[in-house]
Amino acid sequence: MNTTPQTPEAEALSEAYAALNRNDIEGFLKDFDPEILRIEFEGSPMAGTYRGIDEVREHVISGRSTWAEGGCYPERFTVSGDKVVVSIHVRVRLKDKTDWIDGHTVDGFTFRNGKIILFRTFAEEHEALEWLGVKTSNAT
């Protein structure tokens, strides 16, 4: 499992998730372009499309504010050109809950001139890898 970022983009994303986990929203957003596009798949708790840094900031604050403890931990970075797919281990306990949520999600990012212009969350890893241009089989 590749947990060590190998590119400047992957390193920036590793730092962004660390900021998110410590509830540093501005640290999480520091490499986002002002015109960022955020897409979260239908069926997820925060599903929708968010345009621009202000909408994305509110979206992140809204989601992160539900956490009592835990975080999103990058496990693998897959890089292809200006795109990066990050496989994430999510382990959080929500406020007013005793049970932990323990699962995986996959985020995709597109960079331009060192800034993130697209941030997508995918329902399945094979969807993210296909978006990246990697041929996969959904049997895995």
Contacts in CASP RR format, 6 or more apart in sequence:
PFRMAT RR
TARGET T0000
AUTHOR 0000-0000-0000
METHOD contacts of the structure
MODEL  1
MNTTPQTPEAEALSEAYAALNRNDIEGFLKDFDPEILRIEFEGSPMAGTY
RGIDEVREHVISGRSTWAEGGCYPERFTVSGDKVVVSIHVRVRLKDKTDW
IDGHTVDGFTFRNGKIILFRTFAEEHEALEWLGVKTSNAT
1 75 0 8 1.000
1 76 0 8 1.000
2 76 0 8 1.000
2 77 0 8 1.000
3 74 0 8 1.000
3 75 0 8 1.000
3 76 0 8 1.000
5 11 0 8 1.000
5 13 0 8 1.000
5 14 0 8 1.000
5 77 0 8 1.000
6 77 0 8 1.000
6 79 0 8 1.000
7 77 0 8 1.000
7 79 0 8 1.000
7 84 0 8 1.000
8 114 0 8 1.000
9 79 0 8 1.000
9 82 0 8 1.000
9 84 0 8 1.000
9 109 0 8 1.000
9 111 0 8 1.000
9 114 0 8 1.000
10 77 0 8 1.000
10 79 0 8 1.000
10 84 0 8 1.000
10 86 0 8 1.000
12 31 0 8 1.000
12 114 0 8 1.000
12 116 0 8 1.000
13 74 0 8 1.000
13 77 0 8 1.000
13 84 0 8 1.000
13 86 0 8 1.000
13 109 0 8 1.000
14 74 0 8 1.000
14 77 0 8 1.000
15 27 0 8 1.000
16 27 0 8 1.000
16 28 0 8 1.000
16 29 0 8 1.000
16 30 0 8 1.000
16 31 0 8 1.000
17 28 0 8 1.000
17 72 0 8 1.000
17 73 0 8 1.000
17 74 0 8 1.000
17 86 0 8 1.000
17 88 0 8 1.000
19 25 0 8 1.000
19 26 0 8 1.000
19 27 0 8 1.000
19 28 0 8 1.000
19 30 0 8 1.000
20 28 0 8 1.000
20 60 0 8 1.000
20 64 0 8 1.000
20 71 0 8 1.000
20 72 0 8 1.000
21 70 0 8 1.000
21 71 0 8 1.000
21 72 0 8 1.000
21 73 0 8 1.000
23 64 0 8 1.000
23 67 0 8 1.000
25 57 0 8 1.000
25 60 0 8 1.000
25 61 0 8 1.000
25 64 0 8 1.000
28 60 0 8 1.000
29 53 0 8 1.000
29 56 0 8 1.000
29 57 0 8 1.000
29 60 0 8 1.000
31 114 0 8 1.000
31 115 0 8 1.000
31 116 0 8 1.000
32 53 0 8 1.000
32 56 0 8 1.000
32 115 0 8 1.000
32 116 0 8 1.000
32 119 0 8 1.000
33 53 0 8 1.000
33 112 0 8 1.000
33 115 0 8 1.000
33 116 0 8 1.000
33 117 0 8 1.000
34 52 0 8 1.000
34 53 0 8 1.000
35 51 0 8 1.000
35 52 0 8 1.000
35 53 0 8 1.000
35 117 0 8 1.000
36 51 0 8 1.000
36 52 0 8 1.000
36 53 0 8 1.000
36 56 0 8 1.000
36 116 0 8 1.000
36 117 0 8 1.000
36 118 0 8 1.000
36 119 0 8 1.000
37 49 0 8 1.000
37 50 0 8 1.000
37 51 0 8 1.000
37 52 0 8 1.000
37 117 0 8 1.000
37 118 0 8 1.000
37 119 0 8 1.000
38 49 0 8 1.000
38 50 0 8 1.000
38 51 0 8 1.000
38 52 0 8 1.000
38 55 0 8 1.000
38 56 0 8 1.000
38 59 0 8 1.000
38 119 0 8 1.000
38 120 0 8 1.000
39 48 0 8 1.000
39 49 0 8 1.000
39 50 0 8 1.000
39 118 0 8 1.000
39 119 0 8 1.000
39 120 0 8 1.000
39 121 0 8 1.000
40 46 0 8 1.000
40 47 0 8 1.000
40 48 0 8 1.000
40 49 0 8 1.000
40 50 0 8 1.000
40 59 0 8 1.000
40 120 0 8 1.000
40 121 0 8 1.000
41 47 0 8 1.000
41 120 0 8 1.000
41 121 0 8 1.000
41 122 0 8 1.000
41 123 0 8 1.000
42 48 0 8 1.000
43 123 0 8 1.000
44 121 0 8 1.000
44 123 0 8 1.000
45 63 0 8 1.000
46 59 0 8 1.000
46 62 0 8 1.000
46 63 0 8 1.000
50 56 0 8 1.000
50 58 0 8 1.000
50 59 0 8 1.000
56 119 0 8 1.000
66 94 0 8 1.000
66 95 0 8 1.000
67 92 0 8 1.000
67 93 0 8 1.000
67 94 0 8 1.000
67 95 0 8 1.000
68 92 0 8 1.000
68 93 0 8 1.000
68 94 0 8 1.000
68 95 0 8 1.000
68 96 0 8 1.000
68 97 0 8 1.000
69 92 0 8 1.000
69 93 0 8 1.000
70 91 0 8 1.000
70 92 0 8 1.000
70 93 0 8 1.000
71 90 0 8 1.000
71 91 0 8 1.000
71 92 0 8 1.000
72 88 0 8 1.000
72 89 0 8 1.000
72 90 0 8 1.000
72 92 0 8 1.000
72 105 0 8 1.000
73 88 0 8 1.000
73 89 0 8 1.000
73 90 0 8 1.000
73 91 0 8 1.000
74 86 0 8 1.000
74 87 0 8 1.000
74 88 0 8 1.000
75 87 0 8 1.000
75 88 0 8 1.000
75 89 0 8 1.000
75 104 0 8 1.000
76 86 0 8 1.000
76 87 0 8 1.000
77 84 0 8 1.000
77 85 0 8 1.000
77 86 0 8 1.000
78 84 0 8 1.000
78 85 0 8 1.000
78 86 0 8 1.000
78 87 0 8 1.000
78 129 0 8 1.000
78 132 0 8 1.000
78 134 0 8 1.000
79 85 0 8 1.000
80 132 0 8 1.000
80 133 0 8 1.000
80 134 0 8 1.000
82 110 0 8 1.000
82 111 0 8 1.000
82 112 0 8 1.000
83 108 0 8 1.000
83 109 0 8 1.000
83 110 0 8 1.000
83 111 0 8 1.000
83 131 0 8 1.000
83 132 0 8 1.000
84 108 0 8 1.000
84 109 0 8 1.000
84 111 0 8 1.000
85 106 0 8 1.000
85 107 0 8 1.000
85 108 0 8 1.000
85 109 0 8 1.000
85 125 0 8 1.000
85 128 0 8 1.000
85 129 0 8 1.000
85 131 0 8 1.000
85 132 0 8 1.000
86 106 0 8 1.000
86 107 0 8 1.000
86 108 0 8 1.000
86 109 0 8 1.000
87 104 0 8 1.000
87 106 0 8 1.000
87 125 0 8 1.000
88 104 0 8 1.000
88 105 0 8 1.000
88 106 0 8 1.000
88 107 0 8 1.000
89 103 0 8 1.000
89 104 0 8 1.000
90 101 0 8 1.000
90 102 0 8 1.000
90 103 0 8 1.000
90 104 0 8 1.000
90 105 0 8 1.000
91 100 0 8 1.000
91 101 0 8 1.000
91 102 0 8 1.000
91 103 0 8 1.000
92 100 0 8 1.000
92 101 0 8 1.000
93 99 0 8 1.000
93 100 0 8 1.000
93 101 0 8 1.000
94 101 0 8 1.000
104 125 0 8 1.000
105 121 0 8 1.000
105 122 0 8 1.000
106 121 0 8 1.000
106 122 0 8 1.000
106 124 0 8 1.000
106 125 0 8 1.000
106 127 0 8 1.000
106 128 0 8 1.000
107 119 0 8 1.000
107 120 0 8 1.000
107 121 0 8 1.000
107 122 0 8 1.000
107 128 0 8 1.000
108 118 0 8 1.000
108 119 0 8 1.000
108 120 0 8 1.000
108 121 0 8 1.000
108 122 0 8 1.000
108 128 0 8 1.000
108 131 0 8 1.000
108 132 0 8 1.000
109 116 0 8 1.000
109 118 0 8 1.000
109 119 0 8 1.000
109 120 0 8 1.000
110 116 0 8 1.000
110 117 0 8 1.000
110 118 0 8 1.000
111 117 0 8 1.000
120 128 0 8 1.000
120 131 0 8 1.000
122 128 0 8 1.000
122 131 0 8 1.000
124 138 0 8 1.000
125 136 0 8 1.000
126 136 0 8 1.000
126 137 0 8 1.000
126 138 0 8 1.000
126 140 0 8 1.000
129 136 0 8 1.000
130 136 0 8 1.000
END
